[in-house]
Amino acid sequence: MTTTERRNYFRVSSELMLKIQKVDAKDSETSQPEDLFPEDKQASYLIQELHRLDNEAMPHLSSIAELSRPLADYLSILNKKIDMVAQHCSSPYLHTLYSPKEQTGEASQDACNNPVLVQVNLSEDGIAFYSADQWKEGDFLGLRLQFLNDYSHITCFARVLRCEPQDNDTFKTACQFQQLSKNALEALRRHIMQAQLSAIRQQRMKKETR
């Protein structure tokens, strides 16, 4: 894919939990990224089932809202409470969100052992982030991305396109996703769309407060 083609993807700035594992090029072709993070399999299934049930319930909730708005609002609140409990139960790394040392905005070396909270530039094609680790162009990485809006996550392989040194002893790393699964691509698209809508709402609020 050319640079021009990559730029055609919508890109958003997003804060998420990132975990990284270096892999061989051969492993990226013959293995599954989920195998790198075995602790995620049960959590991933739970989140996928919750999204499936939400989609099934949506038309029923719309019908209920036509008959009784208060009842529909109450059911929505119950649904959010269930989501919150499930999200916390399904996230083995949630405690790291509250650790002050993780609030750095960059993927430190700890990202190779434990997820870290990091600001990234994200698209359907790839991801860019700041890291204390220096990778080589062509290196393959196993990535675990956990989105903070609903705590859903994806695991995938990515190829390093460039790794540029920065003034603060970090490196800006740009990676291209490799053969995303259907579920991972759907979750990624959903997150990007939600991030775009959130940015639009924030812009509108700023204009209204001027």
Backbone hydrogen bonds, N-H to C=O, Kabsch-Sander energy under -0.5 kcal/mol:
donor,donor_aa,acceptor,acceptor_aa,energy
6,R,2,T,-2.0
7,R,3,T,-1.8
8,N,4,T,-0.7
8,N,5,E,-0.9
9,Y,6,R,-1.4
12,V,122,L,-2.4
14,S,12,V,-0.5
14,S,120,V,-2.5
16,L,14,S,-0.5
16,L,118,V,-2.4
17,M,146,Q,-2.4
18,L,16,L,-0.5
18,L,116,V,-2.7
19,K,144,R,-1.8
20,I,111,A,-3.1
21,Q,142,G,-2.2
23,V,140,F,-2.5
28,S,24,D,-1.7
29,E,25,A,-0.7
29,E,26,K,-0.9
30,T,26,K,-1.7
31,S,27,D,-2.2
35,D,32,Q,-1.5
36,L,33,P,-1.4
37,F,33,P,-0.5
37,F,34,E,-1.0
40,D,37,F,-2.2
41,K,38,P,-1.1
44,S,40,D,-3.2
45,Y,41,K,-1.9
46,L,42,Q,-2.0
47,I,43,A,-2.3
48,Q,44,S,-2.3
49,E,45,Y,-2.2
50,L,46,L,-2.1
51,H,47,I,-2.2
52,R,48,Q,-2.1
53,L,49,E,-2.6
54,D,50,L,-2.3
55,N,51,H,-2.1
56,E,52,R,-1.9
57,A,53,L,-2.3
58,M,54,D,-1.6
60,H,56,E,-0.5
61,L,57,A,-2.6
62,S,58,M,-2.0
63,S,59,P,-1.8
64,I,60,H,-2.3
65,A,61,L,-2.2
66,E,62,S,-1.3
67,L,63,S,-0.9
67,L,64,I,-0.6
68,S,64,I,-3.3
72,A,68,S,-2.0
73,D,69,R,-2.6
74,Y,70,P,-2.3
75,L,71,L,-2.4
76,S,72,A,-2.0
77,I,73,D,-2.0
78,L,74,Y,-2.2
79,N,75,L,-2.2
80,K,76,S,-2.1
81,K,77,I,-2.1
82,I,78,L,-2.2
83,D,79,N,-2.3
84,M,80,K,-2.3
85,V,81,K,-2.0
86,A,82,I,-2.6
87,Q,83,D,-2.9
88,H,84,M,-2.0
89,C,85,V,-2.2
90,S,86,A,-2.2
91,S,87,Q,-0.6
91,S,88,H,-0.6
94,L,91,S,-1.3
96,T,93,Y,-1.7
97,L,94,L,-1.8
98,Y,95,H,-1.3
99,S,96,T,-1.2
102,E,99,S,-2.0
103,Q,100,P,-1.4
104,T,102,E,-2.0
105,G,102,E,-0.6
105,G,117,L,-0.8
107,A,130,Y,-3.7
108,S,106,E,-1.2
111,A,108,S,-2.0
112,C,109,Q,-1.8
113,N,110,D,-2.3
114,N,110,D,-4.1
116,V,18,L,-2.1
118,V,16,L,-2.7
118,V,116,V,-0.5
119,Q,105,G,-0.8
120,V,14,S,-3.2
121,N,128,A,-2.4
122,L,12,V,-3.1
122,L,120,V,-0.5
123,S,126,G,-2.2
127,I,175,C,-1.8
128,A,121,N,-2.2
129,F,173,T,-2.3
130,Y,119,Q,-0.5
131,S,171,F,-3.0
132,A,107,A,-1.6
133,D,107,A,-0.5
135,W,133,D,-0.6
138,G,160,V,-2.7
139,D,136,K,-2.4
140,F,23,V,-0.7
141,L,158,A,-2.9
142,G,21,Q,-4.1
143,L,141,L,-0.6
143,L,156,C,-3.2
144,R,19,K,-2.3
145,L,154,I,-2.7
146,Q,17,M,-2.5
146,Q,144,R,-0.5
147,F,145,L,-0.5
147,F,152,S,-2.8
148,L,15,E,-0.7
151,Y,147,F,-1.5
154,I,145,L,-2.4
156,C,143,L,-2.2
157,F,178,Q,-0.7
158,A,141,L,-2.2
159,R,176,Q,-2.7
160,V,139,D,-3.0
161,L,174,A,-3.1
162,R,174,A,-1.4
164,E,172,K,-2.5
166,Q,170,T,-3.0
169,D,166,Q,-1.0
171,F,131,S,-3.1
172,K,164,E,-3.0
173,T,129,F,-3.2
173,T,171,F,-0.8
174,A,162,R,-2.4
175,C,127,I,-3.2
176,Q,159,R,-2.6
177,F,125,D,-2.5
178,Q,157,F,-2.7
179,Q,177,F,-0.6
185,L,181,S,-2.7
186,E,182,K,-2.3
187,A,183,N,-2.3
188,L,184,A,-2.4
189,R,185,L,-2.7
190,R,186,E,-2.4
191,H,187,A,-2.2
192,I,188,L,-2.4
193,M,189,R,-2.4
194,Q,190,R,-2.2
195,A,191,H,-2.4
196,Q,192,I,-2.3
197,L,193,M,-2.4
198,S,194,Q,-2.3
199,A,195,A,-2.1
200,I,196,Q,-2.2
201,R,197,L,-2.3
202,Q,198,S,-2.2
203,Q,199,A,-2.1
204,R,200,I,-2.2
205,M,201,R,-2.3
206,K,202,Q,-2.0
207,K,203,Q,-2.0
208,E,204,R,-2.2
209,T,205,M,-1.5
210,R,206,K,-0.6
210,R,207,K,-0.7
